[in-house]
């Protein structure tokens, strides 16, 4: 097992910036362009843009669902709800000039829109399709118009480099490497064909991927029996190298024999790896039953985590 140290507990959701609670606690409603020192926030029927001093620069009205800064081209992409069946993509520059807009049929995507994420100079617009996973579009500007390419029942994770993007299908236990410009698939990885998935006999369900490099990934699996587990994966040779765990939160055996990890999620946020610890508590009285989720947050520098994992991998290869 690869034990990662250096994680420190913080008292706020790492998806938010410190002080963002003034604008609301939902991280999906806030984004920050650090280079331009701008903060955006979706409020009640409006989008607001603030400077680093939290002074309002400008605002626009509308039933906005999600948005994202695209710092590479100084753009803000917003998704505005126009009806129960459709939404609209709008692109503004930082000076509040509307560059382009395009209607997007939400039903065609199979679910409710959940987020917008930058992909180089384009954006990934994704929809939650329930048990079927996610579907989405890669949208970019071409000659002043929005061009949207569907990428199917997958979730966009990140760019592996300037040319290749990583997508994941949790419902099918697949990962895809595609060309970022036109979504042409370059490679497919079927996790069901790996030794770990076969040994778990149906208990390996792909839940997340953090690419540490083009060939070494941090992969999360979830199952009813074992909960969340985290593994180092060699994407070049299609093999799991070892399980990864955070110091102080090692997987433990439960009374009925299954091993479980208390770290429910690992996410790449800016230049840090964030770990989420969840515990469900139940308070049962004669009058009612209350369920409460206690959540703790830990972060460590991405470069430090990568160095620890690559050193462990190199040591293991020499044995």
Number of C-alpha atoms within 10 A of each C-alpha: 12 18 15 20 14 14 20 12 14 12 10 17 19 21 18 19 14 11 10 20 14 8 17 15 14 14 16 18 20 25 22 21 17 10 7 12 12 19 24 25 24 26 17 10 12 15 23 17 21 17 16 13 9 16 11 13 15 14 15 12 13 16 17 22 22 24 28 26 26 20 17 11 12 14 21 23 25 22 25 23 20 14 11 9 12 14 21 18 20 18 25 17 16 18 10 15 10 13 16 16 18 15 15 19 14 20 15 11 21 19 18 16 22 15 18 25 20 22 22 20 16 22 22 24 29 27 23 19 18 10 8 15 18 26 24 29 23 23 21 20 16 8 8 10 13 19 14 18 15 16 23 15 22 25 25 26 19 19 20 17 12 11 11 18 22 24 23 24 22 20 15 16 18 18 24 21 19 21 17 21 17 10 18 13 16 11 11 13 16 14 20 19 13 13 13 17 19 13 11 12 10 10 17 23 22 23 19 20 24 18 20 20 14 14 13 22 20 23 21 24 22 20 16 10 13 19 18 23 24 24 20 25 22 19 17 11 9 16 15 20 18 18 17 20 20 19 12 10 13 17 20 13 12 11 7 7 10 13 16 19 20 18 23 19 19 22 18 20 14 11 11 18 21 24 22 18 17 15 12 9 11 10 9 10 8 5 5 7 9 9 10 10 11 10 14 16 18 22 21 18 18 16 13 15 18 19 13 15 22 15 13 17 17 10 10 11 9 6 5
